[in-house]
Amino acid sequence: MLSRTADNLFWLSRYVERADFVARILDAAHRFASLPTSYGGGGSNEWESALASAGDPDAFKTHYSAVNADTVCDFLAFSPHNPSSIRSCIEAARENARSVRTALTTEMWDAINGAWLELRNYAGKDLNRDEFGRFLDWVKTVSLTFDGSAFRTMLRNDAFWFTRLGTAIERADNTARILDVKYQILLPHDETVGGSLDYFQWTTILREVSAFNAYHWVYRESIKPVLVADLLMLNKQMPRSFANCYGVIVEYLDLIADAYGRRGPSQRLAGNMLAKLDGEDINRVFAGGLHEFVEAFIAENNSVGEAIAKQYLVG
């Protein structure tokens, strides 16, 4: 496969996954903001958290004077000045898809091109809360449709492998960011860890990453931060966990190496990360600092992405 084609497929899937993530972050922020003020909601902290998790606070400040629901939703959903906004992600995904149209199945192309066309029904309009909620649901449906069409219709060759690599690298990064922001920013300093607000926030995050039922199936007890972190970091059964994502990354990098007849830094770095996650214990992670562990994971995940780019993609 040409490196340009691999690059387009890799970034197509990353942008679709990122749009889904931003939609989930905005949905969670709206849920947090809907809490009564006496319960700890209704402030600006949830919107600052959304920015920290899914956006660029410095870029935001150049275009908006205040952090609130309207400005953050506009920046993360529709702003052309934000390369990670939902609008920018869908447009970039469609551009990458158009460049490799012949490498995609009809169903994949229809999913992303249809999303690009329908986006015009939302961008530039003053949406009320219910309409914006339907928009976020639509974005998540687009991601599911694209992901499902790839699984159901692609040949299991290098085109499929690079598509799955992009999804897994992006998903691992997104899970890490939402975990870190929850633990470091979202809970006000005067609130108790394990209190009612903390419980609601962890529950909302589980729901937003489609893991609420999975949590209870696995642990069969009330919501505990250490167990939520275990599910989203070290549990291989959880599709959005670090461990699951790296299982996928190592699997497809190995298939690519076998097909192309050579191995390199990306296989080594990904294998080391998977081995590290396999040997980790969540209580040890918490004892050493969740923030420090997640911060290091984000940096190492970025290094794996860069190694894949240098080895196989267009620089």
Secondary structure as UniProt FT lines:
FT   HELIX           3..33
FT   HELIX           37..39
FT   HELIX           45..54
FT   HELIX           57..61
FT   TURN            62..63
FT   HELIX           69..77
FT   TURN            80..81
FT   TURN            83..84
FT   HELIX           86..99
FT   HELIX           101..103
FT   HELIX           106..118
FT   HELIX           119..121
FT   TURN            122..124
FT   HELIX           129..153
FT   HELIX           158..181
FT   HELIX           182..186
FT   TURN            189..190
FT   TURN            193..194
FT   HELIX           196..208
FT   TURN            209..210
FT   HELIX           212..219
FT   HELIX           225..233
FT   TURN            236..237
FT   TURN            239..240
FT   HELIX           242..260
FT   HELIX           265..278
FT   HELIX           282..288
FT   HELIX           290..312
//
